[in-house]
């Protein structure tokens, strides 16, 4: 068994997942106190060391914060997206149930912004897929992704499965994802996005523009991603040079 599999099968990790799900679903509210370690011990029937290991993971992910002399409070109900990792949507949410709804799949001449960002020729065509992303039964994001036809052939059937991962498709087609750049902005939901995400028009969204490169330094993906700002926050770790 790998270290990752062993970790995810451990008691403390399962407790971490359960508590995280309760925090994200707002069974615990921001700035309220989490049950004490003793109460959590009784709830799960495990040792204090096991509870502390689970709480350390929650604290590392930014969900809780220890207040000396008082206890542990809920720091944030938002899911944390890491800026220092290049992973697929499914891997980003590996501890949750994820799925997708395919809104559209088409082929077209690359729009000007896509040609510029991926350095494509004037009449080069791209595959375009638009999907609503779902986590634990809730619509949380909408993605529009452009992929050059000359680099990889995709079909609508490739996206029939709600669990399909574009990065897994790349791997199956011998495209090795190497790195990406992202720009993050704040936007508000228009009528189309509000409909896709089942939210009100004007709701704040996180808007991410991503350019992904393969191991040959080719731009293989231009993505426009919209996440509900009431469900997500971005986290980045900065190291001193």
C-alpha positions in Angstrom: 0.0 0.0 0.0 1.4 3.4 -0.9 1.9 6.2 1.6 -1.0 8.1 0.1 -3.4 5.2 0.3 -2.2 4.4 3.8 -2.9 8.0 4.9 -6.3 8.1 3.4 -7.3 4.8 5.1 -6.1 6.0 8.5 -8.6 6.9 11.2 -7.4 10.4 11.6 -7.7 11.1 7.8 -11.3 9.8 7.8 -12.1 12.1 10.7 -10.5 15.0 8.9 -12.6 14.3 5.8 -15.8 14.1 7.9 -15.1 17.3 9.8 -14.1 19.2 6.7 -17.3 18.2 5.0 -19.3 19.4 7.9 -17.4 22.7 7.9 -17.8 23.3 4.2 -21.5 22.5 4.4 -21.7 25.0 7.2 -22.8 22.7 10.0 -20.2 24.6 11.8 -20.2 28.4 11.2 -17.2 30.7 10.8 -15.9 32.0 14.1 -17.8 29.5 16.1 -15.9 27.0 18.3 -15.3 23.5 17.2 -16.1 20.8 19.7 -13.3 20.2 22.2 -10.8 17.4 21.6 -12.4 15.4 24.5 -15.8 15.8 22.9 -14.4 14.6 19.5 -12.7 11.7 21.2 -16.1 10.6 22.6 -17.8 11.1 19.3 -15.4 9.0 17.3 -14.2 6.6 20.0 -10.5 7.2 19.2 -7.4 8.4 21.0 -6.5 12.1 21.6 -3.5 11.7 19.3 -5.8 10.6 16.5 -8.0 13.6 17.0 -5.1 16.0 17.1 -3.7 14.5 13.9 -7.0 15.2 12.2 -7.2 18.8 13.6 -3.6 19.5 12.4 -4.7 18.7 8.8 -7.7 21.0 9.1 -5.5 23.8 10.5 -3.0 23.3 7.7 -5.8 23.6 5.2 -7.0 26.8 6.8 -10.4 25.5 8.0 -9.7 26.0 11.7 -7.6 28.1 14.0 -6.5 27.5 17.6 -7.1 30.4 20.0 -4.7 30.1 23.0 -6.7 29.6 26.2 -10.0 29.4 24.5 -10.2 26.5 22.0 -10.4 26.0 18.3 -12.6 28.1 16.0 -13.9 27.7 12.5 -11.6 29.9 10.4 -13.3 29.4 7.0 -16.2 27.4 5.4 -14.7 27.8 1.9 -12.9 25.0 0.1 -9.2 25.9 -0.4 -7.7 25.7 -3.9 -3.9 25.6 -4.0 -1.9 27.8 -6.3 1.3 25.8 -6.1 -0.1 22.5 -7.5 -1.1 21.6 -11.0 -3.8 19.0 -10.7 -7.0 18.0 -12.3 -10.4 19.1 -11.0 -11.1 15.5 -9.7 -7.7 15.3 -8.0 -8.2 18.8 -6.4 -11.4 17.4 -4.8 -10.3 13.9 -4.2 -11.9 13.7 -0.8 -15.3 14.6 -2.3 -17.8 13.2 -4.8 -17.2 15.1 -8.1 -19.1 15.0 -11.4 -19.7 17.2 -14.4 -22.5 18.2 -16.8 -21.4 18.7 -20.4 -23.0 21.9 -21.6 -21.4 22.0 -25.1 -18.7 20.4 -27.2 -17.7 22.0 -30.5 -14.9 22.7 -32.9 -14.1 26.2 -34.1 -11.4 28.5 -35.3 -9.5 29.7 -32.3 -10.7 33.1 -30.9 -8.1 35.8 -30.9 -7.4 35.6 -27.2 -6.8 31.8 -27.5 -4.6 32.2 -30.6 -2.5 34.7 -28.8 -2.2 32.8 -25.5 -1.5 29.4 -27.2 0.6 30.9 -30.1 -1.6 29.3 -32.8 -1.7 30.2 -36.5 -4.5 32.4 -37.9 -7.0 29.7 -39.0 -6.0 27.0 -36.5 -9.0 25.1 -35.0 -9.6 24.2 -31.4 -11.8 21.8 -29.5 -14.0 23.6 -27.0 -15.7 21.9 -24.1 -17.9 23.6 -21.6 -18.8 21.8 -18.4 -20.6 22.6 -15.1 -18.5 21.1 -12.2 -20.3 19.6 -9.3 -18.9 18.7 -5.8 -21.0 16.7 -3.3 -24.1 17.4 -5.3 -23.6 21.2 -5.5 -22.9 23.2 -8.6 -19.7 25.1 -7.8 -18.0 25.9 -11.0 -18.2 26.4 -14.8 -15.3 25.7 -17.2 -14.7 26.6 -20.8 -11.6 24.9 -22.2 -9.9 25.3 -25.6 -7.5 22.6 -26.9 -5.7 22.8 -30.3 -6.9 20.1 -32.7 -3.5 19.8 -34.2 -2.0 18.6 -30.9 -4.7 16.1 -29.8 -7.9 14.7 -31.2 -10.9 14.9 -28.8 -14.6 13.9 -29.4 -17.8 14.6 -27.6 -17.9 11.0 -26.5 -14.7 11.6 -24.6 -16.7 13.7 -22.2 -19.8 11.5 -21.8 -18.8 10.3 -18.4 -19.5 12.8 -15.5 -16.2 11.8 -13.9 -14.0 12.3 -17.0 -10.8 14.3 -16.5 -9.2 16.2 -19.3 -5.8 15.7 -17.9 -6.4 11.9 -17.8 -7.4 12.2 -21.5 -4.2 14.0 -22.2 -2.2 11.2 -20.6 -4.1 8.5 -22.5 -3.3 10.3 -25.7 0.4 10.7 -24.8 0.3 14.4 -23.9 2.3 15.1 -20.8 1.1 18.1 -18.8 4.2 20.0 -17.4 3.2 23.4 -16.1 0.6 26.2 -16.2 0.2 29.9 -15.5 -3.0 31.4 -14.0 -4.5 34.8 -13.7 -7.2 35.2 -11.0 -9.8 38.0 -11.0 -13.1 38.8 -9.3 -16.2 39.0 -11.5 -19.9 38.8 -11.0 -22.3 36.2 -12.5 -24.2 37.2 -15.6 -27.5 35.5 -16.6 -25.8 32.6 -18.3 -23.3 31.8 -15.4 -26.0 32.4 -12.8 -28.2 29.8 -14.6 -25.3 27.3 -14.9 -24.4 27.6 -11.2 -28.0 28.1 -9.9 -27.1 31.3 -8.2 -28.4 34.9 -8.4 -27.3 37.3 -11.1 -24.6 39.6 -9.7 -23.2 37.0 -7.3 -19.4 37.3 -6.8 -17.3 34.6 -8.7 -13.6 33.8 -8.8 -12.5 33.9 -12.5 -9.4 31.9 -13.4 -7.6 32.1 -16.8 -5.2 29.2 -17.2 -2.7 28.4 -19.9 -1.3 24.9 -19.6 1.9 23.7 -21.3 3.1 20.1 -22.1 6.6 18.7 -21.8 7.5 20.1 -25.3 6.6 23.7 -24.0 3.5 23.8 -26.3 0.4 25.6 -25.0 -2.1 22.7 -25.0 -5.0 24.3 -23.0 -6.6 27.7 -22.5 -9.2 27.5 -19.8 -11.7 30.0 -18.5 -12.9 28.8 -15.0 -15.6 30.4 -12.8 -15.9 29.3 -9.2 -18.5 30.5 -6.6 -16.7 32.9 -4.4 -18.9 31.9 -1.4 -17.6 28.3 -1.7 -13.9 28.9 -2.6 -10.8 30.7 -1.7 -7.3 30.5 -3.1 -4.2 29.8 -1.0 -0.6 30.2 -2.1 2.6 29.4 -0.2 5.4 31.9 -0.5 9.0 31.0 0.2 11.8 33.4 0.8 14.5 33.1 -1.9 
